[in-house]
Amino acid sequence: MHKSAYKHIKRYHLESNIKIFKSLADKTRLRIVKILMETGKPICVCDLVEILKLAQYNLSRHMKELKNAGLVSENKQGRFVFYSLRPAVEEFQHFIYKAVKGISEKYSIADIKCLEKCRIHPAPKEPRS
């Protein structure tokens, strides 16, 4: 492979990693990732609105940042949108997820309890094989 191709690959990975850092530099987005990580299931946007006490448009802006960073994916089911944490595909993402998981649970316990109490729409069922 030519030297310029290596530089391009390195630059791509660097830009991708910067997007992840920028997306997690916000407290709300960090809470969202932690909630998705703790539940391990897709969560309806309406439930996230309730848990985080955010307006729908503000949550949408945060979710767009997390999607652009490659951390979350969305699944539309009818008029509802469910978000889930994307599996780590690179070693860097594994380290990021491990770091987020290491954040004290006392910050996410209240969010998880709220989700259990106020869940409006259960996670969609997995398609049968």
C-alpha positions in Angstrom: 0.0 0.0 0.0 1.2 3.5 -0.9 2.3 5.9 1.9 -0.5 8.3 1.1 -3.1 5.5 1.5 -1.8 4.8 5.0 -2.0 8.5 5.8 -5.6 8.5 4.6 -6.5 5.5 6.7 -4.9 7.0 9.8 -6.6 10.4 9.2 -10.0 8.6 8.8 -9.5 6.7 12.1 -8.4 9.9 13.8 -11.4 11.8 12.6 -13.7 8.9 13.6 -12.2 8.9 17.1 -12.5 12.6 17.4 -16.2 12.4 16.6 -16.6 9.8 19.4 -14.8 12.1 21.9 -16.8 15.1 20.9 -20.1 13.3 21.2 -19.3 12.0 24.7 -18.0 15.3 25.9 -21.6 16.3 26.6 -23.2 15.2 29.9 -26.6 14.4 28.3 -25.1 12.2 25.6 -22.9 10.4 28.1 -26.0 9.7 30.1 -27.8 8.4 27.0 -24.9 6.0 26.2 -24.8 4.8 29.8 -28.5 4.2 29.8 -28.4 2.2 26.6 -25.4 0.3 27.9 -27.0 -0.6 31.2 -30.3 -1.7 29.7 -28.8 -3.6 26.8 -32.0 -3.2 24.9 -33.4 -0.7 22.4 -35.2 2.2 24.1 -38.1 4.2 22.6 -37.3 7.9 22.0 -40.4 8.7 24.1 -38.9 6.9 27.1 -35.7 8.7 26.7 -37.6 12.0 26.6 -39.3 11.1 29.9 -36.1 9.9 31.6 -33.9 12.8 30.6 -36.6 15.4 31.0 -35.7 16.9 27.6 -37.8 18.3 24.8 -38.1 16.0 21.8 -36.2 18.3 19.5 -33.3 18.6 22.0 -33.1 14.8 22.4 -33.2 14.4 18.6 -30.1 16.7 18.3 -28.2 14.6 20.9 -29.2 11.4 19.1 -28.0 12.7 15.8 -24.6 13.5 17.3 -24.4 9.9 18.8 -25.4 8.4 15.4 -22.9 10.5 13.5 -20.2 9.2 15.9 -21.3 5.6 15.2 -22.3 4.9 18.8 -26.0 4.4 18.4 -28.4 3.1 15.8 -32.1 3.7 15.3 -34.9 1.3 14.4 -38.2 2.8 13.3 -41.3 0.7 14.1 -44.4 2.4 12.9 -44.4 5.9 14.4 -42.0 5.0 17.1 -38.2 5.2 17.0 -36.0 2.9 19.1 -32.4 3.6 19.8 -29.7 1.0 20.8 -26.0 1.0 21.4 -24.0 -0.2 18.4 -21.6 -3.0 19.0 -18.0 -1.9 19.2 -16.2 -2.8 15.9 -12.8 -1.3 16.6 -10.5 -1.6 19.6 -10.9 2.1 20.3 -14.6 1.7 20.7 -14.1 -1.2 23.1 -12.0 1.1 25.3 -14.5 3.9 25.1 -17.4 1.5 26.1 -15.3 0.1 29.0 -14.6 3.7 30.2 -18.3 4.6 30.0 -19.2 1.4 31.9 -16.6 2.4 34.5 -18.5 5.6 35.3 -20.0 5.3 38.8 -23.4 3.6 38.6 -24.9 6.1 41.1 -25.3 8.4 38.2 -27.3 6.0 36.1 -29.3 4.2 38.8 -31.9 6.9 39.0 -32.2 6.9 35.1 -32.6 3.1 35.0 -35.2 3.2 37.8 -37.1 5.9 36.0 -37.0 3.8 32.8 -38.4 0.7 34.7 -41.2 2.8 36.2 -42.2 4.9 33.3 -41.4 2.8 30.2 -44.1 3.7 27.7 -43.1 1.3 24.9 -41.2 -2.0 25.5 -38.2 -2.8 23.4 -39.2 -4.3 20.0 -39.0 -8.1 19.8 -36.2 -9.6 17.9 -37.2 -11.0 14.5 -37.4 -14.8 14.5 -34.9 -16.7 12.4 
